[in-house]
């Protein structure tokens, strides 16, 4: 699944600009909000009208996304999202390193950003996102 060997140099290094967001799964948004808003002091930010419940917060230079879902055995929706400037390079690198795409690639209709999901060697979900126009 992952062809890249540890400590192996690669010419396909992605140009990661930083962490864009972290998504955490919660079971009850009404119970979670006071912790994130009052205790942690995170500022709610607008969230697109997705077909699932959630809340977004600003945390310094990154966002924290809460997603309401029942966790079950199998793939989790918890993930970290890295922001890049060259999305096509990401897709070519995933293909070149034979890293399986597990979601997307896609484009968010609310602001045009592009995204793709893959997994690290231990199965942690990783999103790579590129801002829209």
N, C-alpha and C positions, 0 to 999 in steps of 0.2 A: 504494500500500500504506500509506504513512504520510502522513496528511493534515496533520499538525501542521507548520507552517512554522517555520524557525529564527527565534528571537527573537520569536515570536508569543505574546502572552499567552494564557493559557487559564484557564477557570474550573473545569476538571476536574483540577486538580493533585492528585496522589495524596498521601496522608498517609503518607509513608515513615517508618517508625520507625527503620530502620537496616538494615545488611546482616545477614541471618540466617545464610547459609552460602555457601561457594564450593565448587563441585564440580570436582575434577580427575580426569582419566582416566589410569589407570595400566595397564600391561600385565601386571605381576607383583606381586601384593600382598605376597608374602613378601620380595621385594626392596625394595619401597617402605616397608614398616613401619619398618625400622631408621632410615631417613632421617628420617621424620616423628616417630618416638617418641624415638630416641636423639639424633640430631643436632639436630633442632629442639626436642625436649623437649615435644612436644604430648601431652596426656593423652587416651588412648582413652576414648570414651564409648559407651554402649549404642547399638546400631543395630538397627532392625527387621529381621525375617527376610524380606528381599526375595529374589526369585528370581535375583538376580545377586550376585556377590561384591563386597565393599567393606569399608571401615572408616571410622568417624567419629571426629573429634578435636575437643576444645575448644581454642580459640585466643582467649584473652581473652573478649570478649563475642560472638564469632561462632564458627561451626563450620566445619571443613574436612572435606569428604566426599570420600573416595577411591572411585572407581568402576572396577572392572576391566572393560575393554572393548577390543576391537580398533578403533582408529580407522580410518576409511576415508573416501574422498572423500564429500562430502555433509554432512548436518547433524551437527555435533559434539554430544556430550552435556555438554561443558564449559559451565559457566554460573555466574552469580552470582545469588543469591536475595535479593530485597528483602522485608522484612517490613512489612506494613501492618496497620491496625486495622479497616478497612472494606472487606471483600472485594467486596461488591456494588458499591461505588463504582468499584472497579478494573474489574469486568466492564463496567459502563456506560461508563467512560472508554475502554476498549479499543474498544468498539463505536462510540462517538461519534467517536473519532479515526480510525476505520477501520484499526486495527492488528490484523493477522491473528493469531489464536490458533493456535499450532502444537502445543500439548499441553494437555490438560485442557479446561475446568476439572475439578478432581477433589478428592476428599477422602481423606486418608490414614487407613486403618483403624486403625493402631496408636495414634494420638493425636488424630485428628479435625481436624487442620489442613487448610486448603483451599489449593489451588495452581492456578496457570495459567502457561503458558509462552508467550512471544512472542519476537520478535526485534527488535533495534534496527535502524536503517537500513542498517547494514553486515552484518547477518546474525548478530550475536552473540546467543547464546541468553540470555534473561532470564527468571528465574522470579519471580513475585510470590506471596508466601505470607502466610497469615493464621493465627495460632494457633487451635487448637481450643478448645472450651469448658473 
